[in-house]
Amino acid sequence: MTAITVLHPGAMGVSVAASFVAAGHDVRWVAQGRSAATSQRATAAGLRSVDQLTAGCEHAELVVSVCPPSVAVDVARAVAATGFAGTYLDANAISPETATKVASVVAASGATPVDGSIIGMPAHRADTTRLYLSGSGVSEWVDKLTGGPLAVIGIDGGIGAASALKMAYAGWTKGSSALLLALFAYAAEMGVDGPLLDEWSRSQPKLSGQLEARAAGTGPKAWRFVGEMEEIASALRAVGLSGGFHDGAAATYAALDRFKDASPPPDLTAVVEALRSRA
Ligand SMILES: NC(=O)c1ccc[n+]([C@@H]2O[C@H](COP(=O)([O-])OP(=O)(O)OC[C@H]3O[C@@H](n4cnc5c(N)ncnc54)[C@H](OP(=O)(O)O)[C@@H]3O)[C@@H](O)[C@H]2O)c1
């Protein structure tokens, strides 16, 4: 049994923590600074909490960060400030360059960094979600963390490799959703959304069927996707590719920030209206 602290039981983090419990580990989360929604989510999953970050770091051999990508470096700094000297796994959707920064921040306090990324839905069932790990000693963590619904997979390439995989994967899934919604909003703005749907039904029959699902699937999380798209744009630029696609995706998702955590999620009409109102 390994003592693990999962810092932020959001929609994904709570399932990661529960999967580690199912794998036989002693898992805590840190209540300091978190909202009632996070607390309720963690309690419903049967997770045990500690009040303060310092206690969470003292408890753990492994600290896991699953948070909005835009705050990943700040979270690493806060952990380093406690003097944490165990293993620090950042599992967020951040660029390899940000992952390298996170690694150097936690290494300065004596911790061993592991790079991670998560692909799939929150891991409540087997065969839905993969946690990719890269960095030194990951094979040991693959063995330890395997056993719950979350599949844990080690890849070569050191710090940054797991993050690069996520950039390439989410660059398509979330980038293409932003592109599809932005183009449909453009057609609506120009009064040709009906003819576009007719044309798609003839030549691109899958697209019209995806519109509602992509509006509902991205609207409530769009606020968090802004930082993720910025990370992808920066990752592409770092290797000489254009970051412009994902700058545009970031701006598109920023226009949907009013739907943060909306339940039920917005429909296509509401998403198109929000995009047009920012045009
Ligand atoms: N959800 C998915 O399907 C999915 C899929 C693949 C990967 N991921 C990755 O998982 C990570 C988190 O996603 P999620 O779905 O769990 O997000 P989420 O449901 O929005 O939860 C985010 C968690 O982080 C906390 N948080 C918010 N602001 C923070 C801050 N400034 N400092 C520290 N913690 C903060 C939130 O706490 P409070 O709101 O209580 O403050 C919440 O507990 C992201 O990096 C994402 O890319 C998610």
PDBQT file of the ligand as one rigid body, heavy atoms in Angstrom, charges set to zero:
ROOT
HETATM    1  N1  LIG A 301     -12.771  15.691 -17.317  1.00  0.00    +0.000 N 
HETATM    2  C1  LIG A 301     -12.257  14.952 -18.289  1.00  0.00    +0.000 C 
HETATM    3  O1  LIG A 301     -12.998  14.251 -18.990  1.00  0.00    +0.000 OA
HETATM    4  C2  LIG A 301     -10.747  14.917 -18.516  1.00  0.00    +0.000 A 
HETATM    5  C3  LIG A 301     -10.245  14.065 -19.508  1.00  0.00    +0.000 A 
HETATM    6  C4  LIG A 301      -8.894  13.969 -19.700  1.00  0.00    +0.000 A 
HETATM    7  C5  LIG A 301      -8.029  14.753 -18.952  1.00  0.00    +0.000 A 
HETATM    8  N2  LIG A 301      -8.518  15.601 -17.995  1.00  0.00    +0.000 N 
HETATM    9  C6  LIG A 301      -7.555  16.443 -17.279  1.00  0.00    +0.000 C 
HETATM   10  O2  LIG A 301      -7.808  16.458 -15.879  1.00  0.00    +0.000 OA
HETATM   11  C7  LIG A 301      -7.486  17.746 -15.358  1.00  0.00    +0.000 C 
HETATM   12  C8  LIG A 301      -8.641  18.231 -14.509  1.00  0.00    +0.000 C 
HETATM   13  O3  LIG A 301      -9.832  17.987 -15.169  1.00  0.00    +0.000 OA
HETATM   14  P1  LIG A 301     -11.196  17.790 -14.379  1.00  0.00    +0.000 P 
HETATM   15  O4  LIG A 301     -12.197  17.297 -15.347  1.00  0.00    +0.000 OA
HETATM   16  O5  LIG A 301     -10.999  17.026 -13.114  1.00  0.00    +0.000 OA
HETATM   17  O6  LIG A 301     -11.528  19.308 -14.025  1.00  0.00    +0.000 OA
HETATM   18  P2  LIG A 301     -12.662  19.883 -13.076  1.00  0.00    +0.000 P 
HETATM   19  O7  LIG A 301     -13.800  18.937 -12.936  1.00  0.00    +0.000 OA
HETATM   20  O8  LIG A 301     -12.928  21.250 -13.550  1.00  0.00    +0.000 OA
HETATM   21  O9  LIG A 301     -11.938  19.920 -11.641  1.00  0.00    +0.000 OA
HETATM   22  C9  LIG A 301     -10.820  20.726 -11.425  1.00  0.00    +0.000 C 
HETATM   23  C10 LIG A 301     -10.382  20.544  -9.978  1.00  0.00    +0.000 C 
HETATM   24  O10 LIG A 301      -9.271  21.417  -9.780  1.00  0.00    +0.000 OA
HETATM   25  C11 LIG A 301      -9.621  22.325  -8.752  1.00  0.00    +0.000 C 
HETATM   26  N3  LIG A 301      -9.139  23.677  -9.039  1.00  0.00    +0.000 N 
HETATM   27  C12 LIG A 301      -9.769  24.672  -9.692  1.00  0.00    +0.000 A 
HETATM   28  N4  LIG A 301      -9.027  25.785  -9.703  1.00  0.00    +0.000 NA
HETATM   29  C13 LIG A 301      -7.909  25.480  -9.018  1.00  0.00    +0.000 A 
HETATM   30  C14 LIG A 301      -6.767  26.231  -8.657  1.00  0.00    +0.000 A 
HETATM   31  N5  LIG A 301      -6.615  27.504  -9.005  1.00  0.00    +0.000 N 
HETATM   32  N6  LIG A 301      -5.816  25.612  -7.955  1.00  0.00    +0.000 NA
HETATM   33  C15 LIG A 301      -5.954  24.337  -7.587  1.00  0.00    +0.000 A 
HETATM   34  N7  LIG A 301      -7.029  23.575  -7.904  1.00  0.00    +0.000 NA
HETATM   35  C16 LIG A 301      -7.995  24.148  -8.610  1.00  0.00    +0.000 A 
HETATM   36  C17 LIG A 301     -11.115  22.344  -8.663  1.00  0.00    +0.000 C 
HETATM   37  O11 LIG A 301     -11.479  22.691  -7.335  1.00  0.00    +0.000 OA
HETATM   38  P3  LIG A 301     -12.610  23.771  -6.990  1.00  0.00    +0.000 P 
HETATM   39  O12 LIG A 301     -13.450  23.955  -8.205  1.00  0.00    +0.000 OA
HETATM   40  O13 LIG A 301     -13.319  23.139  -5.844  1.00  0.00    +0.000 OA
HETATM   41  O14 LIG A 301     -11.857  24.981  -6.595  1.00  0.00    +0.000 OA
HETATM   42  C18 LIG A 301     -11.468  20.908  -8.992  1.00  0.00    +0.000 C 
HETATM   43  O15 LIG A 301     -11.400  20.091  -7.845  1.00  0.00    +0.000 OA
HETATM   44  C19 LIG A 301      -7.142  18.658 -16.531  1.00  0.00    +0.000 C 
HETATM   45  O16 LIG A 301      -5.749  18.841 -16.645  1.00  0.00    +0.000 OA
HETATM   46  C20 LIG A 301      -7.702  17.901 -17.704  1.00  0.00    +0.000 C 
HETATM   47  O17 LIG A 301      -7.019  18.154 -18.893  1.00  0.00    +0.000 OA
HETATM   48  C21 LIG A 301      -9.869  15.700 -17.764  1.00  0.00    +0.000 A 
ENDROOT
TORSDOF 0
